[in-house]
Amino acid sequence: MKVMAHRGDSGSCPENTIIAFEKAITKMADGIELDIHLSKDGEIFVCHDERVDRTTDGRGYIKDLTNNELEKLDAGSWFSPQFKGVKLPTLKEVFNIMKNNDLLINIELKAGSRYYKNIEQKVVSLVYEYGYNKRVIFSSFDHKCLVTLKNLAPEIKTGILYAAALIEPWEYAKKIKADALHPNFLTVDQELIIGAKRSGLLLNPYTVNDEHTIKQLATTQGIDYIITNYPDKAKKIILRDKYNEK
């Protein structure tokens, strides 16, 4: 089982910032997860919420703010004074710091073109520009968005995000040609694991922060990645269990 850092090392750094992703890299995460939106100017910015209010000193929807306005925001002080001045990154900036590693990059699209015009085309073009098509997986709760992405770039993996327990989600995944299931970890059971593996799907549950749950999933065959705010803690538990098995 591998570890994917949820919004970077968000347990110890302001989420979805360059420092959070750099920390995740140094803490031996196997992948990073991030969220994207489009600015008023059509630039891809990395932020979880549609609005900047919670994680910056600004207010408003990302789609209504210009690049210049977004770049001036402080995205660190809300977390801790030591991170004052940390900025909202663009996806290009994140891609630039990923050049010297081979970590998986899980890009979550919060919404598709119905909210952000041509966001699927923009992100696919950027992925190909950087040559990251073999190391990216797109995920979203907006499954129509995933279908659009798969039609644009069949070789790039897509993962279905969902929160409630579903009946045979692996069959649904086949229907929309998805490559992975990204369920709430509370819905993971043996039936889901068997169904996903028989269908050749990756199984990457979110957001696994509790030590007991990390340990439980680490000893469960069939989980590919866990998505967690604490990549270092998860990595230590997984490595410790591997060592103890020997």
C-alpha positions in Angstrom: 0.0 0.0 0.0 1.2 3.5 -0.9 0.7 6.9 0.6 -0.9 9.9 -1.2 -0.5 13.3 0.6 -3.9 14.9 0.7 -3.6 18.6 -0.4 0.1 18.0 0.3 1.4 17.5 3.8 -1.7 19.4 5.0 -1.4 18.1 8.6 1.7 20.3 9.2 1.5 22.9 6.5 -1.2 25.2 4.9 -3.0 22.9 2.5 -2.6 23.0 -1.3 0.6 25.2 -1.2 4.0 24.7 -2.6 5.5 24.2 0.9 2.9 21.5 1.6 3.8 19.6 -1.5 7.5 20.0 -0.9 7.1 18.7 2.6 5.2 15.7 1.3 8.1 14.9 -1.1 10.6 15.1 1.7 8.4 12.9 3.9 8.6 10.1 1.4 5.0 10.3 0.1 4.3 8.2 -3.0 2.0 10.8 -4.5 0.3 14.1 -3.9 -3.4 15.1 -4.2 -4.5 18.6 -5.1 -7.6 20.5 -6.2 -8.0 22.9 -9.1 -10.1 25.8 -10.2 -10.0 28.4 -12.9 -9.3 32.1 -12.3 -11.2 34.9 -14.0 -8.3 35.0 -16.5 -8.5 31.2 -17.1 -5.4 30.3 -15.2 -5.5 26.9 -13.3 -5.0 27.7 -9.5 -4.6 25.1 -6.8 -7.1 25.5 -3.9 -9.7 23.2 -2.3 -12.7 25.6 -2.0 -14.4 27.5 -4.7 -14.0 30.6 -2.6 -10.7 31.9 -1.1 -12.3 32.9 2.3 -11.3 29.9 4.4 -7.6 29.5 3.4 -6.5 33.0 2.5 -6.9 36.6 3.7 -9.2 37.4 0.7 -12.8 37.0 -0.1 -14.7 35.8 -3.1 -14.9 33.0 -5.7 -11.8 32.0 -7.6 -13.6 32.3 -10.9 -14.4 36.0 -10.1 -10.8 36.9 -9.2 -8.0 37.8 -11.6 -4.5 36.2 -11.6 -3.1 39.4 -10.1 -5.7 39.4 -7.3 -5.1 35.8 -6.5 -1.3 36.1 -6.5 -1.5 38.8 -3.8 -3.4 36.7 -1.3 -1.8 35.3 1.9 -2.6 31.6 1.9 -0.5 30.7 5.0 -1.3 32.9 8.0 -4.7 31.2 8.6 -2.8 28.0 9.4 0.0 29.5 11.5 1.9 32.9 11.7 5.1 31.1 10.6 3.6 30.6 7.1 2.7 34.2 6.6 3.1 35.2 3.0 2.7 31.7 1.5 0.8 32.1 -1.8 -1.9 30.2 -3.7 0.0 28.3 -6.4 -0.9 27.7 -10.0 -0.9 24.2 -11.3 2.2 25.1 -13.4 4.1 26.0 -10.2 3.2 22.7 -8.7 4.2 20.8 -11.9 7.6 22.6 -11.8 8.5 21.3 -8.4 7.5 17.8 -9.4 10.1 17.6 -12.3 12.8 15.9 -10.2 10.6 13.1 -8.8 8.2 10.4 -10.1 5.4 10.8 -7.6 1.8 10.2 -8.7 -0.1 13.5 -9.1 -3.8 13.2 -8.3 -5.6 16.2 -9.7 -9.1 16.7 -8.4 -11.4 18.8 -10.5 -13.9 20.4 -8.1 -16.3 21.0 -11.1 -16.2 20.7 -14.8 -17.0 23.0 -17.8 -20.4 23.8 -16.5 -18.8 25.9 -13.9 -15.3 26.5 -15.4 -15.4 26.8 -19.1 -13.0 24.4 -20.8 -11.2 23.4 -17.6 -10.9 19.8 -18.8 -9.2 20.9 -22.1 -6.9 23.3 -20.2 -5.7 20.8 -17.6 -5.2 18.0 -20.2 -3.1 20.4 -22.4 -0.9 21.3 -19.4 -0.4 17.7 -18.4 0.8 16.9 -21.9 3.0 20.0 -22.0 4.9 18.7 -19.0 4.9 15.1 -20.2 3.0 14.0 -17.0 0.4 11.9 -18.8 1.7 8.6 -17.3 1.9 9.9 -13.7 -1.3 11.8 -13.4 -4.7 10.6 -12.3 -7.8 12.8 -12.5 -10.4 12.5 -9.9 -13.7 14.2 -9.2 -17.1 14.0 -7.6 -18.4 15.4 -11.0 -18.4 12.2 -13.0 -19.5 13.9 -16.2 -16.2 15.8 -15.9 -14.4 12.5 -15.7 -16.1 11.3 -18.9 -15.0 14.5 -20.7 -11.4 14.0 -19.5 -11.4 10.4 -20.6 -12.7 11.3 -24.0 -10.0 14.0 -24.4 -7.1 11.8 -23.1 -8.0 8.1 -22.9 -4.5 7.2 -21.7 -4.7 9.4 -18.6 -6.2 7.6 -15.6 -9.5 8.8 -13.9 -10.8 8.0 -10.5 -14.4 8.2 -9.3 -14.7 10.1 -6.0 -17.8 9.2 -3.9 -18.8 9.5 -0.3 -21.7 7.0 0.4 -21.5 3.2 0.0 -22.6 2.2 -3.6 -23.9 -1.0 -5.1 -21.2 -2.5 -7.3 -19.3 0.7 -8.0 -16.8 -1.3 -10.1 -19.6 -1.9 -12.7 -20.3 1.8 -12.8 -16.6 2.5 -13.2 -16.5 0.2 -16.3 -19.5 2.1 -17.8 -17.7 5.5 -17.6 -14.2 3.9 -18.4 -12.7 5.0 -15.1 -9.5 3.4 -13.9 -9.9 3.8 -10.1 -12.3 4.1 -7.2 -11.7 6.8 -4.7 -14.2 6.0 -1.9 -14.7 7.5 1.5 -12.6 5.0 3.6 -15.7 4.2 5.8 -17.2 2.4 2.8 -14.3 0.1 2.2 -15.2 -3.6 2.8 -14.1 -6.9 1.5 -16.8 -6.9 -1.2 -15.5 -3.6 -2.5 -11.9 -4.7 -2.5 -12.7 -8.0 -4.4 -15.0 -6.2 -6.9 -12.3 -3.5 -7.6 -9.5 -6.0 -8.0 -11.5 -8.4 -10.2 -12.3 -5.4 -12.5 -8.7 -4.3 -12.6 -9.4 -1.0 -10.8 -7.1 0.9 -8.4 -8.6 1.4 -5.0 -7.5 4.7 -3.3 -9.7 5.5 -0.2 -9.8 9.0 1.4 -9.1 10.7 3.9 -7.4 8.3 6.2 -5.8 10.1 9.2 -6.5 7.9 12.2 -3.6 5.7 13.2 -5.7 2.6 13.9 -7.4 2.9 10.5 -4.1 3.4 8.7 -2.8 0.3 10.4 -5.9 -1.7 9.6 -5.8 -0.7 5.9 -2.1 -1.3 5.7 -2.7 -5.0 6.5 -5.5 -5.3 4.0 -4.7 -6.7 0.6 -6.1 -4.8 -2.3 -5.7 -1.2 -1.3 -3.4 0.7 -3.7 -3.1 4.2 -2.1 -4.5 5.8 1.0 -5.1 9.5 0.8 -4.0 11.1 4.1 -3.2 14.5 5.7 -0.3 12.9 7.5 2.0 11.1 4.9 4.9 10.7 7.4 2.8 9.0 10.0 1.2 6.8 7.4 4.5 5.9 5.9 6.0 5.0 9.2 3.1 2.7 10.1 3.2 0.9 6.8 6.9 0.4 6.9 6.8 -0.8 10.5 4.1 -3.3 9.7 6.1 -4.6 6.7 9.2 -5.0 8.9 7.2 -6.8 11.6 5.8 -9.2 9.0 9.4 -10.3 8.2 
